[in-house]
Structures are given as C-alpha cells and as structure tokens.
Amino acid sequence: MNILRIDMSALTSTLEELPEEWKILGGRGLSAKILNKEVPPDSDPMGTDARLVFATGPLAGTNAPSFGRMSIGGKSPLTLGIKEANVGGTMSQQIDRLGIRAIIVQGAPADGKLRLIKINKNGVSFEDADEYLGMGTYTMFPAIREKYGKKLGIVAIGPVGERKQVTASVAMTDKDGHPSRHAARGGLGAVMGAKGIKAILVDDEDVAIVAPSQRDAYFAALKPWNKVLEADQTVQMFGVGGTAMVVAPLSQMGSTPMMNYSGQTFEGIEGLYGDNIRANGDKRGGKMDACMPGCMVKCSLIHHDEDGEHVTSALEYETLALMGSNLGVGSGDAVARFDRKCDDLAVDTIEIGSALGLAASVGKFEWGDIDAIDALLEEVESGTGLGSVIADGAVATAKKLGINRVPVFKGQAIPAHDPRVGKPTGVTYATSPMGADHTAGLKYEMDNEGAVEHSLREQIWNAAIDTLGLCEFAVSADHRQTLAFARDLINACYDLEITEDDLVDLGRDALRDEVEFNKGAEIADFDPIPDFVRTEVLPPMGMVFGVDQGEIEKIWDNLDSIAVL
C-alpha cells in the first residue's frame, strides 16, 4: 500500500510506501499524522507550507459495507487549526483499489493556473482546467465524464473554491455520478483552490476489489452484519428517511436552529419534517439510496421536484435546519433547491446558512423570503454584493454587518444541534480540534453534570471510526459489537490479532495528534464559547449551556484513561 505525493509546484507525482507502523491507519488518524509531520502549525492554511491530504480507511477497497468514507485534511482557513472533513461517495474505494491509502498534495503552480489531475492504474497526469473554470459541479461533472469516462470518480471545487473563499467545500461523486457528497466543513475547498486543483479524476477501471488475506474468516465476519443493522432501530430510521427524520423531534426539543438560533418559532416548519418530505418524494419518484456501493443503510434522501425531476441526492438534517428553519423557511422543496445550488457552488450549507441567518437578523432580508435567499445565493456564485461576504462565512459576515452575537465556536459556524440542549455536544464544539463540528462528537444529554465525560467518549469514538473510514450511520448502538466486527474484518484482511481496544486507541491517538498540532496554531486565539449560549434561555425547555468552564478546560486530562466501551 502506498502514499501518493503530488507536488503542484513541479507538477510531478511520486509513490511512497506506507510505513509498516501505519498498516491499518487511515482516514482522520492518518491525516493527523501526516499534517503533524509535515506542516508547521502556525503556517498559512493556503500558503506554500500547507498540505491537503486525502486519506482512505484500511478496508476501503474491499467489499466491507460502509467502510468507504474519505477524510480530507489540512489546516483550516476558518478555524486556523487542524481540520478533517469527512465524506462519502466513491473516491475512497477507488483510490484504495489503486493501491493508494492517502494522497498528499503540496506546493502550488507558479503560474497560478488551475488544473485537472488524472489518476489511474498507469499513474498520474496533469491537464489545464481552463475549459471548466467558473463552472458549477452540476455542469462540470457530466462534462468531465463525457470527455474522460462515464465511470470516473471526481473530486472538485466550484466557483467559490476557485476564489479561495472559506465556505468552499470539496465535492465528490456519489455512486450515480451526482456531485452530492461534500467534505464541507472547515473551508478545505479553498485550500484545494490554493493548491491549483480544479478537480481530481480517479479511474479504477480493470482494477479488482481488494481481497482479504484470510478469505474464509473475512466472509464469516461479514455474513451476520446485515442482520445486526436490520435489528437496530436508529439504522432503520435513517434507511426510511435519512437524517431528515430527526427534524421533528429535535425541533420540538428546541435544538434545531430557528431564525439565527433565537429560538423563535414560525408556522410551517412541518414542511421540513422527514415524514412529509418522504411522502412527497414517494409521489414524485424520489427514493432512499446509498451514496457509495455496498452500503446497507441507504440513508441518502434523493429529492425530486413537483415535475419528478431530480433536485438533490442528499437532503440532510443539517441543510434542512441551517438553510431552512434557521432562515424561517418551512418549504422542503425550497431547501432542496438551496441545497442543489450550494452543491453546485461547492459550499458548506452550515456556514452559508449561518451567514445568511446573521444577515436576516439585521434586516438584510425578511425571514422566510425564499426569493431573497435565491438572489443572495446568486451573489455568492458571482462573488458580488453581500453574497461575496457571505461566501467568507459567519465570522466575516458578522464583522461586515457589525454583529456581536455570532453563532460560532473557534471561528466555525455552529451546526444544527444547539449546545443549550445537548450539553456534551456543546463541550465538543468548545474543545474539539475541529471547532464547532457535530461529526466530532454528537451526544444529547441535558444535564450539565457529566457533559465533559460524555463529550470525551464521543470524541474518541468518532475519531476512531473516522480513522477506520466507517460511516457513523452504519454502526450498531452497541459500540463494542461494531468494533468487534471491524476487528474481525481487519484481522482477516491483514493477518493481525488486534482487539477492540486497539481500535479505540486509534481514536485516542488521532485526537492526541490533533491537540498537539493546535497547540502551535492560531485556533487557540478564538473565544471558546459564544456568550449567548450561556445567557439566553432557549425555549421550549428553558435551557442554557451551563457546563463549568474549568471542567471543560480539563477534558484532555482523561484522554488516555476514560473508558469508551
């Protein structure tokens, strides 16, 4: 297994053998190792010292279900700390089958031009991307596939990433070729633009699925897993309606953001409920599907419009909340259209939605004004007017508009889980090396006491499964059962005898590396918790975030000792 190093300054590539001690290391953990080794923590996130890392999990190229997540890592231009953005789609499986565990991108072209990078079994080549400049992903991806091959995996940036604006995401193809999977958080699309890359094209034609060393043991471990997932109520819920299914319960608790996290209510939010969206979808030809081949959960909600035309392949809770309820919009169709536009521009719907909410809070448009939101998204695309500010995220928008109440932790917009309701989640926002990121450790407990311990356990767990490349929606409620499954697959693939605790330690080690990186980075300069979550009472349950700051600051003291399983 190899690491592919791409030097954009010289337009060259080299293969380096994956170190033996990194044999089962992948995803987030591998990205953290590389960034710690090669990137000065105080460097410019988009400068010459920066790296952009694409890392698969150790089982990505096998047929192990839902182990094909991709971690994209770098120094975030939003948080100014280490960042890993996690994404589904096809690329992780494809590059692993080409014998590549990670791609490290360094340097930048001296001529400032954007290029395409093509990767296949014969090596790497570079081409000018001039004909695709300014294109959104929904135009660019079909054009690339028509020219270079209809089964290509594509990872790319949109117009906002070309301008190096920090809401930019990295877009990837799902199994049907749609540009619907995004490594969205942290502004890594801007880093990709700074590296001079418009798109990476991955062709794994005529390359076999990775075969396990111990075939019988591997398939014996694989055989019962489908029944485990069929018996798990949460997994089955996601298969019915995706993450949209949590809009109803979380909004009724007050956790879903309403009108810039004010807690105000509005008529019509039921239009965002997963059951209602699915009911409409069933009439129009929408369905639930997988974002990557082999997924058993199929939580990707494919949404069609009233004419039965495809709109988006991943209408998810975070987008329904930040681009919907956070803006006073209760139309699932409108939010699906916003989602498609954001996917086309390749921007983070959380960061964009938060910035739009700030603009509405000071009267730049009326809550629920769909036409005004459409117009602002057009300005985001063109880089003009208020849209040019919104494309730089919540902090930049608040500064431009003179707003002091800003829903961010460590420079990054709060996701759609209010820390006043899920206290451990608030601790995660305040302490995670990732900044405000629900994927770093999401946990709903309403008591302040014990929130730090709950957060730490979830952060270790999430770092572990992100290192394995495992989708967080394809796991059993019993963490030990999930890790026993992963253990047996890895042991059969690599002739090892690792334990569940060894896999947990992958998460501990990833966090240790990330915390160490951030000690020398500017992320520590951000205020850890916005004042309003400690002082403003959130309806309907009358809650504030009251976890003791002193306890929060001690969270990493127990990284090595806290029991996770």
Secondary structure, 3 states (H helix, E strand, C coil): CEEEEEECCCCEEEEEECCHHHCCCCHHHHHHHHHHHHCCCCCCCCCCCCEEEEECCCCCCCCCCCCCCEEEEEECCCCCCEEEEEECCCHHHHHHHCCEEEEEEECCCCCCCCEEEEEECCEEEEEECHHHCCCCHHHHHHHHHHHHCCCCEEEECCHHHHCCCCCECEEECCCCCCCCEEECHHHHHHHHHHCCEEEEEECCCCCCCCCCCCHHHHHHHHCCHHHHHHCCHHHHHHHHHHHHHHHHHHHHHCCCCCCCCCCCCCCCHHHHCHHHHHHHHHHHCCEEECCCCCCCCCCEEEEECCCCCEEECCCCHHHHHHCCHHHCCCCHHHHHHHHHHHHHHCECHHHHHHHHHHHHHCCCCCCCCHHHHHHHHHHHHHCCHHHHHHCCHHHHHHHHHCCCCCCEECCEECCCCCCCCCHHHHHHHHHCCCCCCHHHCCCCCCCCCCHHHHHHHHHHHHHHHHHHCCCCCCCCCCHHHHHHHHHHHHHHHHCCCCCHHHHHHHHHHHHHHHHHHHHCCHHHHCCCCCHHHHHCCECCCCECCCCCHHHHHCHHHHCCCCCCC
